[in-house]
Amino acid sequence: MVTVLVPGPLRGEAGGASRLTVTARGTVRAILDELAGSWPRLARRLRDERGELRRYVNVYVDGEDCRHVGGLDAPVKDGAEVQVIPSVAGG
């Protein structure tokens, strides 16, 4: 099992949960696919219509930015912690 940490701004899309547990593992893509099945509104906020990560969303697997270790194909081991962090813009 893998724990997905959901930030405050996205918790409404995940039924208010700050942590989600998924059984998928292997890749970030597999984790996001399972999230899409259970929490489709959350999934739409994370990936675009082509299934790619939205540019303002960062995903970390055990503290490592997935974009630096394979993107959606980044490995995710059983017991991993996946953290979703939307970019914050300001001026």
Secondary structure as UniProt FT lines:
FT   STRAND          2..5
FT   HELIX           8..14
FT   TURN            15..16
FT   STRAND          19..22
FT   STRAND          26..27
FT   HELIX           28..38
FT   HELIX           40..46
FT   TURN            49..50
FT   TURN            55..56
FT   STRAND          57..61
FT   TURN            62..63
FT   STRAND          64..65
FT   HELIX           66..68
FT   TURN            69..70
FT   HELIX           71..73
FT   STRAND          75..76
FT   TURN            78..79
FT   STRAND          81..86
//
